[in-house]
Amino acid sequence: MKHRLLVCVLVVLSFTGASVVFSETETERKIRVTKWDKENLRYSTGVATDTSKELIKIPDGYPGKQDFVVAKKAPTVDFAPIRELNPEFFPEDNKGIWSQWGEVTKGPNGCFYMASGDHRCKNGQVFITEYDPVKKEQRIVVDVGKICGWKKNQLVHGKIHGRMDIMQDGTLVAATWNGSPIRQEWLDKGYIKGGYVLTYNVLTGVAEYHGIPFYGDSWPYHSIDTQTCVLMAVGAYNNFLSYDVRNKRLLYGGTPPDGIDWCRRATLLDERTGMLYSTDASTEDNQFVSYNQRTNEFRRLECSPPPHPVSGKKGSLRAYTARRTPDGIFYCMDQVGVMYKFNPDEEKTEYIGINWDAEGVYTTSVAMDSKFRYIYYVPGSHGRTMNLGTPVVQYDIKTGQKKVIAFLGPLYHEKYGYACTGTFGIELSEDDSLLVIQMNGGFGENPHKSMFENTAVFAVHIPESERPE
């Protein structure tokens, strides 16, 4: 029997906005979180490190289709909530939800970078955290509001939702999104309709505010061409941004031509060519589209995602590998978990299968190893993962086999009181031995409650025997 999705903090998020209903006062929430943070990890330093056969045990009463194998050797996992997100608890008239919605980024210094935001408009806060897997330490390196000059009681943005890519000189680039439909009352109180752009050099520690390159929209998804230093982003209101970060110059700002409705959750960059790809919501088949940053040209391609084997529908692009395989392929997933290959040169797609369970599970981020053999992901990004035991999945491109490296959910709730809600970002280390995951979740009694309260980092050390070449 599948567990019903119970919510402590009921969060209803659509693709165009958000509404939030809270079932607790902040005092009540503080009492609960304090009780269920069993090891007081929120105020500790370092990480909690575990390795246990429980990690490679299928959870009791597992509700999904079992068309996978489980690793024979348990990984070692380093775990810690993201710390120093202030305010930890909110005023009753302006509550937030500490959560993460973007990718995890690997830096040239071996550290990993991830963002957490409170999803508020008034007094919105976003922080970028650096995680050092060698020292097993974390620290906030960017207070986005401070860098952007946000003032007390200002109506701003509470999330970074895209890919914080890092340029060749170590400069990380990020853009903000409000995350909710813009209200007239906000405009009356001075809300600015525009996404903030900022940079942070992970090698020098220097952060810089780039202003609002385009007024009229903020940015649910974005990518950086690390060679040309061009930021490309899609807006909540179907605007498109192309911004030269190095020269601080707007290349394109406005709606795409010919009625193209660029998917707001995908900016697939091909760094071989500099082309950006996504799917077009204005077409019935979610036809692939491209943007050429050198010519400012948009084009519909002669291919679409493969249809879902049950519904027959062709879904919009959601998750994808960050680079091509040697034979020119990107591995992709649509919004409901259909896996497929995308070849931009030949403008072809090829169905692979379902990413998890019987009909697929919403998944937002995948990581491919350096040898193009394995793809890693955690299915169930927005609330379903805890009902599946939070599986860390290794997909073998060569054999088509899905293998669970670890079920994170049961052990971390039993031992630490942490319930996993879902992840939007994962990334591998250079040597493919470490998978760093940023998780949404919280501390509470029921492991099947969807909570957006305490983002966390899981660093999964993949045993060498579980990733043969």
Protein Blocks (a to p, Z undefined) as FASTA:
>chain_A
ZZddddfbdcdddfkbccdddfbdfklmmmmmmmmmmnommmmghjdddddfklmccceh
iabdcfbccdfbdcdddddddehiacfbdcfklccddddfbdcdddfkopacddddehia
bhpacddddddfklopacdfbdfklmnopaehiacdfbdfbdcdddfkopacddddehia
cdfklmmnopacddddddddfknopacdebjfbghiacfbacddfklopacdddfkopac
dddfklopafbgcddehhiacdfkbccddfknopacdddfkbmnlpacdddfklopacdd
fbdcdddfklopacddfbdcfbdcfkopacdddfkopacdddfklopaddfbdfbhjkop
adfbdcddfkomaccddehjeoplmmnopaaddddfknopacdfbdfklmmmmmnopacf
bdcbdcddfkopaccddddddddfblkbccdfbgcdddddddfklmcZZ
